[in-house]
């Protein structure tokens, strides 16, 4: 089985076919799924989805786009919410300077709050970073100086420098459907260098559908296309890739029981 380590089932639920989405994932060999929180004010929806399906887990966190509009994103509140039985990660959080929907300083402060929650709960930090590699690395390294915490860079599309820095801090690298895009050769080069025991695969659905579904709504079943490309780049079989990424997920998200 493959694991979709990052999807947004609450967004997919808006189309009214979530049961079918989950069933298609299972039928395609994708289970469990980790559905990701982006707003604390909607966390109850995300958590409710995780509690509805036995093979769905969730995270708690605030996307950098929402950093300014989410009230009281404090470490203590993140820790409190992370106590839920199906909550296995903190985030997604991080920095996004491409859109800058929230001021950079606010993003940075909220990012640090999540890191402290990850450290306190020992739940993996789920990091989003876009056009912000220098500050992302600097904050992560600075916070590592205060005490180690586990985590991953989700939907990795960055440079070799970011990958190397994240790996040096003990982080994992999660690969999305972007790796199948025609112009993603630089990303494919990076994937070739990441150790097999540090790789995860994801959809980030409903966004970033892999080839041959690019431009359509993404969903967890499409994890298989990304996994096939990653297996090709790593020179292993699809079953070996599935076995490795599942073992990696279990190791990183150790609170998950499946």
CORSUL-V909479 format. One line per field, one symbol per residue. ss: DSSP state (H for helix, E for strand, L for the rest). psi: psi as a letter, one per 20 degrees, with the letter a starting at -180 (. if undefined). A space follows every 10 residues. Layout:
# CORSUL-V909479
ss = ???
psi = ???
This chain:
# CORSUL-V909479
ss = LEEEEEELHH HHHLLLLHHH HHHHHHHLLE EEEEELLLLH HHHHHHHHHH HHLLLEEEEE LLLHHHLLLL LLLLHHHHHH HLLLLLEEEE EEEEEELLLL LLLHHHHHHH HHHHHHHHHH HLLEEEEEEE LLHHHHHHHH HHHHLLLLLL EEELLLLLLH HHHHHHHHLL LEEEELHHHH LLLLHHHHHH HHHLLHHHEE ELLLLLLLLL LLLLLLLLLH HHHHHHHHHH HHHHLLLHHH HHHHHHHHHH HHLLLLLL
psi = qqpoiormhh ghhiijkhgh gghhgghjko paqopppiph ijhhgghhgh ihphkprrrp aoqhhjhhip plmqghhggg hiiqhjojro aqrbpojghl hqqghggggh ghggghhggh ikqqpopppp kkgghggggg gghhhipqqr aqoqlpkarh gggggghhjj rrpppaihii qhjkhgghgg hhipqhjjqr qrhkqjrlpr pkjpirpqrh hihhgghggg gghikrrhhh gggghghggh ggmihpo.
